[in-house]
Amino acid sequence: AGVRSRGRILDFCCGSGVIGAALAHAMPELRISMLDADAVALVAARVNVPLASVVLSDAWAALPRKPRFDAIVSNPPVHHGLLSDMSIL
């Protein structure tokens, strides 16, 4: 199933916004929100996807209850320093 052209997308653990940037390029009319726990990464994400909204948070609590998202995309890190950490998944 595809995402409608003006759909709402959440890029969870967005980092520098690579996934959000690719989606914005492919479908410029998407409404993209990007969430990450790293404030420095969100600075880069704002540059890479200037029309997206960004949220500094390490989980769902900082997101508004509405609107809901049509799709959630993520490529989360699975490391904490040099050790693998799958707890976020």
N, C-alpha and C positions, 0 to 999 in steps of 0.2 A: 504494500500500500504506500502510495506517495503522500507527500506533504502538500497541502494546498498552497497556492502561490503566495497568499498573504498570511500564511500560518505563523504561529508563535513557536519559536525554537529556544530551548535552553541548552547552552553549552556548559555542562557541569564539569568542574575542574578544568577550566578553559586554558590555563597557562597563558601563553602569549596570543591566543586566539586563532591558531592555525585552522582549526575545524570551522569556527565561525566565519573566518575570512573566506574559506573555500565555499561555504554555503552562501555567503553574501554575494560572492562573485557569480555563482551559478544561478541564484535566484534573488536578485537585488530587492525584491519587494517583501522578502521575509522579515519578520520582526524578531530580532535575535537578542536574547539576554545571555550574558556570560557571567559565570560564577567561579570564583577561585578564592582560596585562603591566602594567597600570596599577593600583597599589594603591589609589589614591583612587577609581577607578571601582568596584573591588571592595567598598569600604565602602558605596557607594550600592547595589550589587547585593545585598549582604546585607540592607539595609533593604527593598529592593523584593521580594526573594524569600527570606524568612527561613528557609525549610526547605531551601533548596538548599545544597549544599556548594560552596565557592569555592576556586580554585587560582590562586595568583599565579605566572604563567609566561608566556613569550613563545612557547612551542611545546609539543610533545607530551611532552617529557622529564619534566616534573614530574607527569604523570598516572600513576596506578598501571597496571600492565600488565593487571590484571583488577580489577573487572569490565569487560567490553567494553560499548559503548554500542549501544542499538538504533537511535539516530538522532543525527546531529550537525547542529546548526543554527548559522548564523553570518551576521552582517552586519558583516564586518570593515571597519575604516577603510582607505581606499586613499590616504592622504596621510601625509606626514611633514613637519610644518610646513605650508608653503604649496604644496609640490610633490607631485604625484601619485606614488605609489609602489605599484606592483602586485606587488612582490616577495613579499609575504606570500601572495598567491594562487598 
